[in-house]
Amino acid sequence: LIEVAARLRSCVRHSDQIVEGVVESAGTRTHRSLEAVGRLGGDEFIALLPEVGDEHDAERVGQRILDVLREPVYAGGQECFATASVGIALYPRDGTNVHDLMRNADVAMYRAKDDGRNRLTVYSPQGATRGREKLELETALHKAIERDELVLHYQPQVEISTGRMVGVEALMRWKRGDQLVPPNEFIPLAEVTGLIVPMSEWVLREAAKQAHVWQQEFGFDGTVAVNMPYRMFLQKDMVELVHAAVLPYGLPHRMIQLEITEESLVKDLQSIQPTLQRLNEMGVQISVDDFGTGYSSLSRLTDLPISEVKIDRSFVKNMAVTHKGTAVARTIIALAQVLELRVIAEGVETLAQQQALVNEGCDLMQGFLYSRPVPGDQIGPWNRQQIVAGQGDWQRGPAPVRARRDHGT
């Protein structure tokens, strides 16, 4: 941040920080000139350019900013790279007061991000609607955390051969007014803005709290799977965060399962592997989500402290439909068995898919066939009806002809 600030300050002419500019005379009119750079917070900066003649002048300054930021930053003996998304708003065309100019510069900045980042965009009313909506969504998301508008829904995971519920997956929802905002609308925004960190910490605490309630209600002893973004495994206090979440309720660490996508896992394995190892040593289970969609090598898989792989729903969808879909699932299941890992299929929606998976040796499943994600207080009644009373349609389907080999995990 210090180096970026210094480079931004080098891009303006009159001052290198926000101070009063010089008094200049222009004919018979005297005015104060201020050209400066300031940090708004986080990784957002603003440049105030009072003397540009038109948007082309502003674009030249913006391009200069992009150019200087492309040069590597040396920190801690390492070469790092930072790029920028620049949004430009002009007075009086794009606003006659500070509030409007700031808002429209933000709108243009989000357009630059949407268009691929590392570029500049000048505000235009035609493209403002979507940018304003995103800006309003970000502001509301900040407030959602403060107002406890985030909620968790849970999707059961079942073992077909025994008819038991062996765990649940915790899925975040945002209750905005009377509407539930879909995760694909706010999770990417949370990741871009950094809000995903406090949100993920909240999920850990809430999931542990709910597991304790189920433990008291019906003797729940399974796992609660929580999706964790890649950046959380880079935090030095990740192990302490998990421990602090389960400690108030006396839960064993094994009841918390952290899911990381295969794509994230292979992004920078060397950086996150120490954290994965520490989590594994304390009993926390690591699951590789969306398995089969990334490009992890077999040699890496054998070295990773993981306990489970999840077959991506795209492969499950094609099972019992195409030979290729079945072949991919069969390969993943066989690989997991050789490595003595649990394998669970997600997105199971039909009895035909269930039977096809059982035939290939997969016994753990989740999906709409069993239950949609539901609030925590509905898991107990679901468990009593589906599991204890055996009322689930999936339990009355064709009898399994084969079961997964048990490795004692």
Steps between C-alpha positions, in 0.01 A plus 500: 500500500784739582676437170176525299417828676842638416462407135154655481630821654769512233229514235362840606673827442450744788501306824589159634241491775171665585595854606382841389633586158651827392295806429498570130374793304307465179423841358294685755389175676695338782440138598663226708646209308526158658638200313560203726459132582326361808424153633131437564555173685598142427666501159298790356659833411366816345679759285365855488595677176354855489687625195427238234337650193292203389466124533800443273723682750352287779558185297867593457539521877310173542725329245806633681367342822450164327851517355681573827308230685597236245861522617581228760504580871780347708388403849673262739745399229218395268373650176129587524264645244203735548264627236218752519144551382451872436164676482474864383221752564511862377356819650246636418399247233483199737401682818492844652579395858747275680246222564397462136857516369622237749206271426541522124877447520421183700251390235764545229757313711269199532451503125880485462506199733220328312679556170808312617684734741837668442323766291321834526139590427340844468155532655208488259129512590435210260711262706409643838202285593688177559788683671266678739325175581834338585605798711171492689538123544847542650375764743208278599734202543712698744186575699379138473788384718430771758126429501525119519326457165720204403348157560613142449299230328607137523485215251511145647759246389383139516657156497285288270598157632400581861243776444686727744557873482876525535532875469373824351641771279457855626402745226492876552195706411430873530155592625456845347158616607254227407726355231783246516783626280655207304866432590614549140387863528688599816785252560709623201448858620602399854820345363589808297441740789663285769174462692530125448745484793265623778215312333697174506591553865131547576413179314745299713351631824139457386557147365658388828216655698239320287686166526482532880123561481455184290725310738265586784185451291556160337856389577656634180854368469576562132698772327405851399669587172582867453621650171820696555648742244865458408610816679382365837762222484767767454416656836736416783212481750283255302566218749416728791177610329377140476602426858324813629182402311466152660642575846187666653291193417747226582482360147778275372697655217408206274142630479623797295582424139652771283431488127742651251449481125748303294575813299594691817697208634740489206530879470783530753524172685838578653358801685194330647636152567645585847156624610330192356747281689439676832124476456527132419715435807239656729229280348332744261401322178586645160276431199586580138188649340415493127747216456571413139455855369855614584840372399658356813763234443500158660833568668353805673192314616708232671686765702197705607348464850147461364231257613233534230437584136164615362395398151384814321130521417578537128627141492212371712253662263640302207499167680243251375481723189838483327780247512758776547324637808499159662863439402619824664310428822632143502858628469459749785344237727775247423771761564345600833481138611864435413604809699269395786288815477127536548319590181167681496288590199321835497203609292322163506144562378363166374481139611676405175799715594500354850499144367773576245722640775436203728585267214839671469570477874397847623284482811497860630278753323323834526256678273138591439402131498550503876442864595546854381707724728278588798528714815667334797178451697362278219783246507370329815149438359651393166726252677209351695282463190756393240752305704326373813160435342647405161254717308742620232424399141871433452480226764215329315681494167683203344709306749873581476689229316838608628643707786816706540794322655549630858846629581421583860480874436 
